[in-house]
Amino acid sequence: MKKRIVPALVLSLFATLGATQSSAAQFSNVVVFGDSLSDAGYFRPFLTGLGLPPALVAQLGRFTINPGPVWSELVSQHYGVTAVGPSNAGGSIYAQGGARVTQPSASTPPGSAQRPVSTQINEFLGANGGAADPNALYAVFAGGNDMLQNLGLFQAGQITQAQLQANVLQAATDDVAQVARLRAAGARYILVFALPDVGGTPSAAAGGPAIAGAVTALSAGYNTTLFTGLASAGIRAIPVDTFGLFTDVKNNAAAFGFTNTTGVACQTFPPTNSNSSQFCTAATIVPGGQTYLFADSVHPTPASQAILAQYVESLIDGPSQYSMLPETAIHSRQAHVRSLAEGVRTGLKASEGTWTTFVSYNNSDPSFDARQGIPSQDTDSYNFAVGASMRASENVAIGVAYGMSNEKARFGGNAGGYKMTENTLSAFAAYQGTNLYASGAFSISDIDYSENRRNIQLGPVTRTGESSPSGNNASFYANVGYDFTFGKFKVGPYLTLGVQNVEVNGFNETASGNAPNTGMLNISKQTRRSEIWSIGAQASMDFGMWTPWIRFQADKERRDDPRFVSAQLQSLGPTGLTYDIEAYKPDSTYMTTSVGLRGNITPSIGVGLAFYNVSGREGSKDDGFTAAVAFRF
């Protein structure tokens, strides 16, 4: 009775522990606050009030060559938001053209509500019980209208130059306060945009070189106040260096596909004399206008907006990609343990007091589908181990081994890849009784990542960040089981524990080919801890020289709390903020099935061959084989 109950109990546990966990999208929503640079059509009701046909209104309203899209829509779509649009049409883009940070705007159309960013955040918090979902992505992009309207007052002689500077820097301080409100309400991921170089716009250029230069300096002052203020407040926001990005684009316009960086694409919208991009469509632009940098005197074209969206996505997806580095080390150690296990088992067949040397090889090609903002990854994994063991007693074998692993990973979508090389030293011991068996191994290694490249697509331009991180891994593996014997057939349960502590040292990207450092990141040290408990059953049949076997196990990762990768944007220099992005998190429960054959070619040469498959992890594939040869002396 007891012999039948125990295997049945183990198999019943498979059904419980093997249930998969589905992975949610990286962000639950994308919520945007700001002005016309982010507005997805908030003023369409106003345009309807002007008597424009509904079909035309549906295409207008964005401050670019309509129908756009603008960066806020593109980023929302990238992270899986389905209801993309302005907040007055069921979307989460609260931005309104002309909005300032906290002050009323002279640009607000007659009869329309004043909605500075502070009011937009009031609306959002009021609709959500005063709380900001920590799993959503937020964005604050403001300050441009504070700059332009105060500049207009200065040029009209209504304020002094000192008042102009003070007002603009106060707006930056107010910007910090609005970000702080979101953080206090629970927001974890907040994009904070620098002002672009307003001095580089056609509007500023029209005032002459002196005005343009002064406005550039004022834009830079706003950004310094903004980011140093966030740092002083301890707010780890995601900084978006719009100033640096558009400077790069203007300096390398042809490479980015732009034929004109000083003129405007939009012509007047009949019957008005306005060439505001809010009314601009492909039918009202100059020939070739889609290749202009600016739609009107201050607003970018859709091509510019698309580059901004890709840049924003790279700041989030980059740290997420790098979170795969320690995950690959986790897989590499598991492969080493499989190689080690086959060598250990062959050594247990040696005579007492004799030595066994073994060589083993593990090959697998794990892959991961795109998820959590991370592109798909395909990996070629090769693991070698060579070791020696001694049959210390009738039941005990001890030994040491050296392993080398090579992992070649490629990200999908031309997003880059890396190569990982690991050198591992292991000490192990195994016990084999009549029915009870156990084994354990302690391993340490150094890890080198080479050919580490992250590609940032910015329109037609690909910028590549190169780096060569290093790291280490210390692990312990233990296995204990009990076989019930029925003649030559054995079956029984077992329990395993695998503990790993992976560290990947911090590193700085370098732009390939001496390109500008647009989008380049500094990545902080990562620590990935793993504690996998497995319960399973194995069966084998002894045919004398050969023993086929099969194992089924349910695996549970106990260290499944969220992990974060910290990054810093290089182009912001000393004002750059450190921010945190959640790391890739595989499903914590899954199943592993193994089947193999062990035996002897001669009394002194043993061989082992095993195939394994991991199932139940959404969006991932992991299977491979291990081969081992042992020589007994």
VOGU-3710 file (C-alpha; in Angstrom, 3 decimals, decimal comma):
1> mkkrivpalv> 0,000/0,000/0,000  2,725/2,490/0,996  4,706/1,836/-2,194  1,711/2,814/-4,308  0,649/5,846/-2,249  3,950/7,780/-2,332  4,343/7,962/-6,131  0,678/8,870/-6,459  1,106/11,680/-3,947  4,090/13,098/-5,860
11> lslfatlgat> 2,175/13,028/-9,126  -0,736/14,836/-7,540  1,599/17,631/-6,463  2,595/18,163/-10,112  -0,924/19,288/-10,902  -0,810/21,867/-8,120  2,697/23,257/-8,567  2,755/23,066/-12,334  0,061/25,694/-12,903  1,481/28,530/-14,965
21> qssaaqfsnv> 1,348/32,204/-14,138  0,518/34,555/-16,950  2,635/37,670/-17,347  1,010/41,082/-17,435  2,037/43,857/-19,794  4,858/46,080/-18,597  2,530/49,024/-17,883  -1,152/49,037/-17,063  -1,633/52,388/-18,831  0,208/55,408/-20,201
31> vvfgdslsda> -0,947/58,760/-18,767  0,408/61,986/-20,266  0,301/65,578/-18,979  1,604/68,552/-20,908  1,106/70,962/-23,757  0,846/70,921/-27,546  3,943/68,751/-27,955  1,952/65,878/-26,434  -1,650/66,889/-27,286  -3,479/64,087/-29,126
41> gyfrpfltgl> -6,473/66,226/-30,150  -7,936/67,817/-27,028  -9,293/70,809/-28,967  -11,410/68,834/-31,428  -14,637/69,983/-29,695  -13,425/73,573/-30,220  -12,773/72,851/-33,895  -16,268/71,408/-34,212  -17,577/74,657/-32,731  -15,894/76,542/-35,551
51> glppalvaql> -18,218/74,762/-37,953  -15,625/72,450/-39,521  -17,002/69,191/-40,993  -16,839/66,256/-38,536  -14,784/64,147/-40,953  -12,174/66,913/-41,138  -12,204/67,529/-37,382  -11,472/63,840/-36,821  -8,212/64,309/-38,723  -7,180/67,643/-37,170
61> grftinpgpv> -6,326/68,733/-33,665  -2,771/67,513/-33,228  -0,007/70,093/-33,336  1,871/68,493/-36,203  1,064/67,532/-39,787  -2,265/65,825/-39,154  -3,286/63,115/-38,634  0,107/62,678/-36,953  0,517/60,710/-34,746  2,391/62,419/-31,915
71> wselvsqhyg> 4,877/60,775/-29,572  2,343/60,297/-26,731  0,136/58,189/-28,983  3,041/56,139/-30,308  4,445/55,358/-26,863  0,970/54,433/-25,605  0,569/52,013/-28,499  4,058/50,578/-27,938  3,110/49,563/-24,404  -0,198/48,027/-25,391
81> vtavgpsnag> -2,682/50,779/-24,510  -5,844/50,234/-26,537  -7,826/53,404/-25,702  -5,301/55,925/-27,035  -6,538/59,509/-27,255  -7,189/62,762/-25,409  -8,731/62,608/-21,956  -11,952/64,304/-23,145  -12,485/61,428/-25,594  -11,962/58,466/-23,290
91> gsiyaqggar> -8,154/58,382/-23,440  -5,394/59,078/-20,926  -3,564/61,877/-22,734  -4,494/64,930/-20,660  -2,128/67,269/-22,497  -3,660/70,437/-23,950  -2,124/72,766/-26,498  -0,967/76,041/-24,990  -0,895/74,703/-21,414  1,626/76,097/-18,963
101> vtqpsastpp> 2,866/74,391/-15,809  0,641/76,127/-13,253  -0,339/79,498/-14,759  -3,197/80,468/-17,113  -2,181/80,522/-20,767  -2,674/83,298/-23,296  -2,866/80,574/-25,962  -6,076/78,998/-24,690  -8,869/79,542/-27,261  -11,806/81,733/-26,224
111> gsaqrpvstq> -14,422/79,792/-24,298  -12,057/76,887/-23,555  -11,037/75,978/-20,008  -7,645/76,915/-18,658  -5,925/73,586/-18,042  -2,324/74,003/-16,950  -0,497/70,795/-16,019  -1,481/71,301/-12,392  -5,158/71,229/-13,407  -4,637/68,234/-15,674
121> ineflgangg> -3,186/66,297/-12,729  -6,110/67,457/-10,572  -8,492/65,988/-13,159  -6,636/62,693/-13,268  -6,370/62,280/-9,502  -9,974/63,343/-9,037  -11,133/60,649/-11,452  -9,045/57,998/-9,699  -9,741/58,576/-6,027  -6,580/60,616/-5,535
131> aadpnalyav> -4,325/57,644/-6,356  -1,920/57,003/-9,209  -1,592/53,362/-10,261  2,055/52,388/-9,572  2,011/50,033/-12,550  1,177/52,750/-15,086  3,638/54,909/-17,001  3,256/58,681/-16,532  4,735/61,571/-18,491  5,095/65,280/-17,758
141> faggndmlqn> 6,230/67,438/-20,703  5,745/71,150/-20,003  7,426/74,518/-19,718  7,529/75,499/-23,384  4,609/77,902/-23,142  5,958/79,426/-19,937  9,122/80,130/-21,905  7,424/81,497/-25,039  4,811/83,631/-23,296  7,293/85,199/-20,903
151> lglfqagqit> 9,605/85,821/-23,857  6,733/87,610/-25,584  6,190/89,784/-22,508  9,900/90,628/-22,428  9,968/91,544/-26,133  6,898/93,722/-25,568  8,733/95,530/-22,777  6,303/94,349/-20,074  8,906/92,486/-17,998  12,652/92,831/-17,569
161> qaqlqanvlq> 15,263/90,289/-18,565  15,726/89,387/-14,901  11,981/88,806/-14,543  12,012/86,688/-17,698  14,704/84,427/-16,296  13,091/84,257/-12,854  9,680/83,380/-14,293  11,051/80,617/-16,515  13,101/79,063/-13,710  10,070/79,288/-11,400
171> aatddvaqva> 8,129/77,304/-13,982  10,833/74,620/-13,815  10,507/74,550/-10,030  6,729/74,260/-10,401  7,313/71,408/-12,839  9,230/69,557/-10,099  6,309/70,100/-7,722  3,837/68,559/-10,191  6,034/65,479/-10,609  6,251/65,251/-6,827
181> rlraagaryi> 2,438/65,233/-6,629  2,284/62,238/-8,923  4,969/60,433/-6,954  3,168/61,135/-3,665  -0,045/59,726/-5,176  1,725/56,443/-5,939  3,228/56,864/-9,413  6,414/54,819/-9,794  7,373/55,346/-13,446  7,341/59,025/-14,469
191> lvfalpdvgg> 8,862/60,358/-17,667  10,020/63,940/-17,164  10,872/65,778/-20,366  13,514/68,424/-20,740  12,593/71,431/-22,828  13,887/71,089/-26,371  16,206/73,816/-27,587  13,527/76,460/-28,098  16,276/78,717/-29,472  16,643/76,300/-32,380
201> tpsaaaggpa> 13,040/76,679/-33,533  12,005/78,821/-36,511  10,110/81,050/-34,052  13,264/81,943/-32,106  15,392/82,185/-35,236  13,040/84,859/-36,553  14,171/87,131/-33,716  17,771/87,018/-34,858  20,906/85,237/-33,581  21,032/87,139/-30,292
211> iagavtalsa> 17,484/86,212/-29,338  17,946/82,609/-30,494  21,124/82,258/-28,435  19,502/83,731/-25,346  16,502/81,417/-25,685  18,821/78,405/-26,038  20,560/79,405/-22,813  17,211/79,900/-21,101  16,049/76,447/-22,255  19,196/74,908/-20,813
221> gynttlftgl> 18,645/76,797/-17,543  15,098/75,448/-17,294  16,378/71,905/-17,748  19,142/72,267/-15,171  16,674/73,639/-12,623  14,213/70,870/-13,442  16,563/67,917/-13,074  18,582/69,215/-10,151  15,293/69,966/-8,405  14,079/66,418/-8,951
231> asagiraipv> 17,376/65,038/-7,671  17,271/67,267/-4,589  13,737/66,063/-3,868  14,879/62,447/-4,131  12,515/61,723/-7,049  13,838/58,938/-9,267  12,049/59,938/-12,465  12,949/58,881/-16,000  14,642/61,898/-17,600  14,011/62,524/-21,293
241> dtfglftdvk> 16,748/64,686/-22,800  14,660/66,284/-25,524  17,197/69,110/-25,779  20,069/66,732/-26,545  18,001/64,584/-28,903  16,877/67,414/-31,150  20,342/68,966/-31,128  21,656/65,634/-32,412  18,925/65,473/-35,054  19,574/69,034/-36,270
251> nnaaafgftn> 23,329/68,453/-36,428  22,858/65,239/-38,423  19,676/66,125/-40,302  20,444/64,300/-43,554  21,191/61,032/-41,743  17,844/61,320/-39,950  16,041/61,904/-43,235  15,356/65,639/-42,882  15,848/68,019/-45,776  14,977/71,224/-43,924
261> ttgvacqtfp> 15,578/72,165/-40,272  14,884/75,907/-40,397  11,681/76,334/-42,379  8,101/75,248/-41,692  6,120/72,621/-43,567  2,604/73,898/-42,953  0,968/76,512/-45,176  -2,136/78,528/-44,371  -5,397/76,733/-43,717  -8,097/78,244/-45,903
271> ptnsnssqfc> -10,094/80,332/-45,421  -7,932/81,480/-42,467  -4,460/82,981/-42,607  -3,226/80,584/-39,924  -0,449/78,109/-40,595  -0,752/76,596/-37,130  -0,055/72,881/-37,302  -3,330/72,262/-35,450  -5,071/72,874/-38,788  -2,328/71,355/-40,932
281> taativpggq> -2,759/68,267/-43,100  -0,763/66,639/-45,868  -2,886/68,698/-48,288  -1,704/72,010/-46,831  2,060/71,518/-46,605  4,845/72,638/-48,908  6,240/70,086/-51,359  8,422/67,644/-49,422  7,088/68,972/-46,139  7,022/65,519/-44,542
291> tylfadsvhp> 10,834/65,650/-44,519  10,916/68,956/-42,631  11,918/68,958/-38,980  9,264/71,553/-38,072  5,586/71,556/-38,978  5,151/75,189/-37,881  7,282/77,690/-36,031  7,588/75,610/-32,830  6,041/72,158/-33,414  7,767/69,109/-34,910
301> tpasqailaq> 6,548/67,038/-37,851  5,322/63,436/-37,458  8,775/62,178/-38,475  10,267/64,164/-35,582  7,561/62,916/-33,235  8,288/59,312/-34,219  11,984/59,746/-33,412  11,064/61,206/-30,020  8,785/58,226/-29,316  11,533/55,738/-30,194
311> yveslidgps> 13,963/57,620/-27,981  11,531/57,530/-25,050  10,956/53,807/-25,531  14,704/53,151/-25,557  15,084/54,733/-22,112  12,616/52,199/-20,724  13,343/49,171/-22,859  17,134/49,512/-22,502  17,279/48,679/-18,775  14,695/45,956/-19,387
321> qysmlpetai> 16,940/44,413/-22,040  19,925/44,487/-19,724  17,920/42,674/-17,068  18,361/39,593/-19,267  22,107/39,448/-18,522  21,733/37,780/-15,100  18,843/35,655/-16,397  21,201/34,157/-18,960  23,681/33,428/-16,162  20,922/31,611/-14,248
331> hsrqahvrsl> 20,265/29,407/-17,262  23,981/28,805/-17,796  24,426/27,505/-14,247  21,428/25,201/-14,591  23,057/23,744/-17,709  26,336/23,290/-15,819  24,517/21,447/-13,023  22,944/19,117/-15,585  26,378/18,409/-17,071  27,785/17,852/-13,600
341> aegvrtglka> 24,974/15,524/-12,600  25,573/13,158/-15,485  29,264/12,989/-14,648  28,569/12,354/-10,966  26,141/9,529/-11,678  28,624/7,712/-13,880  31,256/8,053/-11,141  29,034/6,258/-8,641  29,444/3,074/-10,639  33,208/2,965/-9,980
351> segtwttfvs> 34,801/0,604/-7,489  35,527/1,829/-3,993  38,796/3,779/-3,737  39,095/4,318/-7,487  39,020/7,530/-9,485  36,733/8,494/-12,305  37,250/11,340/-14,740  34,432/12,601/-16,875  33,737/14,990/-19,703  30,237/16,285/-20,321
361> ynnsdpsfda> 28,570/18,601/-22,788  25,223/20,405/-22,646  23,576/22,074/-25,611  20,369/24,090/-25,638  18,749/26,947/-27,519  16,499/28,786/-25,051  14,313/31,511/-26,484  11,993/34,157/-25,090  9,129/35,865/-26,861  8,858/39,642/-26,720
371> rqgipsqdtd> 7,258/40,660/-23,437  7,420/43,387/-20,775  8,924/45,860/-23,239  11,797/43,475/-23,973  12,364/42,267/-27,530  12,459/38,556/-28,163  15,717/36,754/-27,435  17,194/33,652/-29,022  20,231/32,052/-27,423  22,758/29,463/-28,520
381> synfavgasm> 24,018/27,789/-25,340  27,068/25,515/-25,135  28,338/24,186/-21,829  31,344/21,940/-21,211  32,474/20,333/-17,962  35,438/18,154/-17,047  35,844/16,645/-13,611  37,244/13,935/-11,426  35,580/11,991/-8,645  36,666/9,332/-6,191
391> rasenvaigv> 34,509/6,572/-4,788  35,425/7,419/-1,189  33,396/4,604/0,312  30,841/2,040/-0,668  28,137/4,697/-0,736  29,933/8,029/-1,193  31,699/9,726/-4,111  33,370/13,128/-3,946  34,968/15,251/-6,620  35,728/18,525/-8,332
401> aygmsnekar> 34,938/19,881/-11,786  35,630/22,776/-14,107  33,024/24,098/-16,491  32,987/26,619/-19,318  29,783/28,050/-20,745  29,263/30,099/-23,875  25,933/31,833/-24,448  25,313/33,802/-27,630  22,126/35,870/-27,305  20,383/37,821/-30,051
411> fggnaggykm> 17,534/40,260/-29,489  14,727/40,348/-32,025  13,930/43,411/-34,102  17,614/44,235/-34,621  17,745/45,394/-30,988  21,247/44,013/-30,392  22,629/41,102/-28,440  25,517/39,860/-26,347  27,876/36,982/-25,704  28,408/35,540/-22,222
421> tentlsafaa> 31,384/33,411/-21,207  31,429/31,762/-17,785  34,237/29,819/-16,100  33,045/27,683/-13,194  34,718/25,658/-10,441  32,632/23,085/-8,581  33,014/20,732/-5,652  30,485/17,945/-5,245  29,558/14,891/-3,252  27,072/12,085/-3,846
431> yqgtnlyasg> 25,573/9,319/-1,750  23,946/6,162/-3,062  22,315/3,749/-0,635  20,095/0,792/-1,279  17,093/3,047/-1,801  18,081/6,504/-0,552  20,299/8,735/-2,650  21,528/12,316/-2,360  23,959/14,709/-3,990  25,150/18,263/-3,588
441> afsisdidys> 27,395/20,705/-5,458  28,826/24,118/-4,683  30,005/26,243/-7,609  31,604/29,634/-8,116  32,322/31,392/-11,373  33,417/34,559/-13,077  31,350/35,897/-15,956  32,361/38,062/-18,891  29,928/39,675/-21,325  31,409/40,611/-24,671
451> enrrniqlgp> 29,996/41,832/-27,973  27,349/43,516/-25,812  25,371/45,803/-28,114  22,086/47,653/-27,683  20,672/49,184/-30,839  18,541/52,317/-30,580  16,440/52,930/-33,664  15,793/56,635/-34,243  13,978/56,930/-37,540  16,435/55,754/-40,217
461> vtrtgessps> 19,401/56,074/-37,839  20,612/53,258/-35,599  22,696/54,264/-32,619  24,513/51,413/-30,876  25,601/51,331/-27,257  28,535/49,007/-26,640  29,719/47,656/-23,300  31,674/44,805/-21,708  30,188/44,027/-18,289  31,540/41,391/-15,946
471> gnnasfyanv> 30,052/39,484/-13,063  30,059/36,361/-10,953  27,802/33,591/-9,737  27,874/31,469/-6,570  25,469/28,562/-6,368  24,503/25,511/-4,363  22,557/22,529/-5,614  21,187/19,655/-3,525  19,125/16,625/-4,430  17,663/13,856/-2,256
481> gydftfgkfk> 15,404/11,018/-3,311  14,163/7,534/-2,534  13,674/4,676/-4,954  11,106/1,938/-4,500  12,421/-1,235/-6,128  10,305/-3,723/-8,036  12,837/-6,169/-9,421  14,811/-4,309/-12,077  12,347/-1,399/-12,073  12,801/1,557/-9,720
491> vgpyltlgvq> 10,458/4,474/-9,112  10,321/7,108/-6,415  10,087/10,739/-5,399  12,856/13,267/-5,050  13,348/16,830/-3,882  15,879/19,324/-5,220  17,037/22,790/-4,241  18,996/25,140/-6,457  20,253/28,444/-5,036  22,102/31,039/-7,104
501> nvevngfnet> 23,455/34,515/-6,445  24,332/36,301/-9,679  26,005/39,691/-9,739  26,516/41,766/-12,873  28,760/44,732/-12,229  27,711/48,221/-13,257  28,819/49,454/-16,669  28,617/52,422/-19,019  27,611/52,240/-22,645  29,855/53,762/-25,306
511> asgnapntgm> 28,352/55,009/-28,558  29,660/52,950/-31,452  31,633/54,714/-34,158  32,210/57,897/-32,131  28,549/58,821/-32,609  26,869/61,294/-30,222  25,909/59,730/-26,900  22,180/60,209/-27,539  20,323/57,594/-25,509  23,474/56,071/-24,003
521> lniskqtrrs> 22,985/54,712/-20,469  24,995/53,943/-17,370  23,652/50,740/-15,799  24,072/50,105/-12,080  25,137/46,803/-10,561  22,509/44,070/-10,735  21,964/41,263/-8,255  19,732/38,357/-9,191  19,004/35,755/-6,529  17,319/32,485/-7,355
531> eiwsigaqas> 15,966/29,787/-5,061  14,236/27,012/-6,958  12,584/24,140/-5,131  11,565/21,145/-7,186  9,592/18,039/-6,344  9,413/15,165/-8,736  9,457/11,477/-9,462  11,819/9,370/-11,487  11,656/5,868/-12,856  14,396/3,614/-14,277
541> mdfgmwtpwi> 14,846/0,092/-15,567  18,121/-1,773/-15,078  19,010/-3,870/-18,129  22,486/-4,736/-16,858  24,868/-2,644/-18,922  22,241/0,010/-19,693  19,693/1,867/-17,595  17,067/4,080/-19,248  15,349/6,591/-16,979  12,723/9,318/-16,977
551> rfqadkerrd> 12,059/12,198/-14,578  9,098/14,545/-14,111  9,380/17,510/-11,770  7,441/20,608/-10,766  9,615/23,673/-10,158  8,938/26,736/-8,041  11,083/29,881/-7,983  10,824/31,270/-4,460  12,746/34,484/-5,202  10,050/35,919/-7,456
561> dprfvsaqlq> 9,692/39,409/-6,003  10,013/42,250/-8,539  13,580/43,217/-9,354  14,628/46,587/-10,766  17,448/47,766/-13,013  18,786/51,245/-12,280  20,028/53,466/-15,092  21,330/56,963/-15,694  21,163/58,942/-18,930  24,686/59,979/-19,902
571> slgptgltyd> 23,796/63,042/-21,981  22,459/64,903/-18,939  25,821/64,697/-17,186  25,852/65,755/-13,532  22,117/66,590/-13,639  21,220/63,107/-14,840  18,792/61,270/-12,615  19,056/57,629/-11,646  15,835/55,819/-12,422  14,521/52,293/-11,997
581> ieaykpdsty> 12,809/49,965/-14,476  11,370/46,609/-13,512  13,461/43,676/-14,706  12,304/40,755/-16,776  10,441/38,290/-14,593  9,868/34,759/-15,886  6,966/32,667/-14,658  7,846/31,271/-11,255  6,177/27,859/-11,607  6,898/25,433/-14,404
591> mttsvglrgn> 7,571/21,784/-15,240  10,767/19,998/-16,279  10,744/16,640/-18,015  13,936/14,647/-18,569  14,631/11,330/-20,223  17,965/9,596/-20,575  20,157/6,543/-20,761  23,194/5,568/-18,669  25,434/2,613/-19,132  28,865/1,156/-19,805
601> itpsigvgla> 30,616/0,696/-23,110  33,316/-1,274/-21,303  33,844/-1,982/-17,595  36,035/1,151/-17,426  34,113/3,497/-19,726  30,680/4,783/-18,824  28,400/7,041/-20,839  25,275/9,034/-20,173  22,836/10,822/-22,467  19,888/12,947/-21,357
611> fynvsgregs> 17,258/15,148/-22,981  15,245/17,748/-21,087  12,300/20,062/-21,740  10,954/22,951/-19,671  7,252/23,653/-20,099  4,659/25,899/-18,505  6,593/29,175/-18,823  4,591/31,552/-20,961  6,466/32,956/-23,927  9,625/30,892/-23,452
621> kddgftaava> 11,133/27,736/-24,873  13,920/25,740/-23,220  15,030/22,250/-24,162  18,303/20,539/-24,897  20,516/17,562/-24,277  23,477/16,507/-22,147  26,096/13,894/-23,010  28,790/12,571/-20,660  31,665/10,094/-20,892  33,433/8,752/-17,771
631> frf> 36,702/6,864/-17,498  37,336/4,766/-14,396  40,820/3,995/-13,106
//
